[in-house]
Amino acid sequence: MRAVKRVLAVTALAAPLVIGCAGLASAHEGFHEGPEAHFAQAQFIANEEGAGEAAVASVVSPHGVDHIAGWVFAGDEGVSGSFTDSGASF
């Protein structure tokens, strides 16, 4: 039961991070409107010690640049995490 609670807590806390990464990967007006480059990577873990997720994503397009990175972990001693987002629009 404790493992299920950890997975649910991490999922709830990581959802904005995952949605943000997905939003960055598709952050442009229209399909194939000019050149674009993007990168995304995520890692997930759930075991007897806790559950966590870490992700990083970057996008460069004619409309600007954006970078997002963060992590979240839930264990016996609580939940912790970090989130960073930076970018510029042209």
Buried (B, 14 or more C-beta within 10 A) or exposed (E): EEEEEBBEBBBEBBEEBBEBBEEBBEBBEEEEEEEBEBEBEBEBEBEEEBBBBBBBBBBBBEBEBBBBBBBBBBBEEEBEBEBEEEEEEE
